[in-house]
Amino acid sequence: MRERSFFSSRESDHSSKKNLLQTINKKMMKHRHTFNTTLGKIVGSLMTIAFSLVAFAHGQNCT
């Protein structure tokens, strides 16, 4: 398992980002009631902006 992750770390970088997004989305769905508060909305919007910037930068690097 360790050797496999070592060799496939470069290829799985993109998929690990996808998994991270899915995990965060699941956590946000699980704790949706906390995101209904004002602070939750602010944090959620900041996270959305941050992920948009990361996705945009990643897309620019690919082209």
Secondary structure, DSSP 4 states (H G I P E B T S, - for coil): -HHHHHHTTTTHHHHHHHHHHHHHHHHHHHTHHHHTSHHHHHHHHHHHHHHHHHHHHHHHHH-
